[in-house]
Amino acid sequence: MLIEKLKLTIKKLRHEQFGQSSERSALLEQLELKLANVEETAAQARAFADHVAAYPAAMK
């Protein structure tokens, strides 16, 4: 949910015509970094969940 919200916000900011371009660029850069961090965290969580799910039930 957060990933999709960040992507939508970035998309909207790219198309809007408000504020100084340097301010808009800085905001876009911050959002893109946040999105990358959230996506990386989500990927790590999925990998961990997959690892735990693959672990034999007898070892849990």
ABEGO torsion letter per residue (X at the ends): XAAAAAAAAAAAAAABBBEBAAAAAAAAAAAAAAAAAAAAAAAAAAAAAAAAAABBAAAX
